[in-house]
Amino acid sequence: MNSAEDKAPREFQSPGEYKKKGLILVHTGDGKGKTTAAIGTAFRAIGRGFHVAMVQFIKGTWKTGELEAVKHVSNQFQIYPMGEGFTWDTKDYAKDVQTARRTWAKCVEVLHDQDHRLVIFDEINYCFQYNFLDVKEVIQELQKKPQDKHVILTGRGAPSELIEIADLVTEMKCIKHPYQQGLKAQPGIEY
């Protein structure tokens, strides 16, 4: 093989000394996969013996695949669906704010408990967009989290202040979606 044809990466820089730290991760963007990525990380954490809590801001009483799957690992993974459905279906702003505040209170509880090593605040970013929660308040609480606790925050439109304090930020980008072809959400794939 000619060295000019060889495109394999050869350079590697070590990030330095290994430091154990609870990370703040943000999954944002207009593409599908933010909650799915968080749940994948949750199952990886469960495999390492972590206990995980997911607090869901939007999803409410409807049956989802993640709720069914978690029944098999309920001793390590709790999901709290506390929303009332998608906010663009409601016309009661005061009620939406009240629901977001109640859900945020649950987030604060699991953020500071001794039980969970990983906590997921699913679709919290929508609450910033709709002015249901103040991003500064959430950041102040995140800065007080236990040192070894990991936090994942999901949802479109993560505010710049949240991105700035995060250790890892991933933006999901939609290239193509079945909805654009007139297909509804598919069980097991989207919920």
C-alpha positions, 0 to 999 in steps of 0.5 A: 500500500502506498503511504499516500493512499493510507488515510488511517489516523495515526496521531493520538494525544492523551487528554492527560491525567484521568480525573473522576468527575460527574459530567454534565451532558447536553443532547440538543438539536432538531434531529431525533435521538436525544432521549434515545441517546440518554437512555443508551447512556443510562443502560451503559451506566446500569451495566456499571452498577449505577442507579439511574433516574429519568425525570420527563418534562413533556411525556405524561401518562401515555405508554412508551417503550422506555417505560415498558423496558425499564420494568426489567431493570426497575431496581436500578432505573426509575422513570418519572413521567411528570409532564402533561403531553406536548405543550403546543396542545395546551392553552393554559400557560399558568398550568404549564408553568406549574407542571414544569415547576413541580417536575423541576422540584423532582429533578432537584430531589434526584440531583441531590439524593444519594441513590442515583449516580446518573440523572436525566432531565428529559426534554427540559430544554423546551421549558427554557424556550417556553419560559416555564423555567429560568435557565439561571436557576437550573444552572445554579442547582447543577453547580451544587450537584454532588461531585460524582453525579452525572446529569444529562439534559435533553431537548431542542434549543439548549440555551447558550448558558447551559451549553457553556457549563456542560462538559459534553454537548451533542447536537442531533441534526435532522437529515431526513424524517419519516414525518416528512413523508406523512408517516406517523410516529412508530411504536418502538422507534419513536416512543 
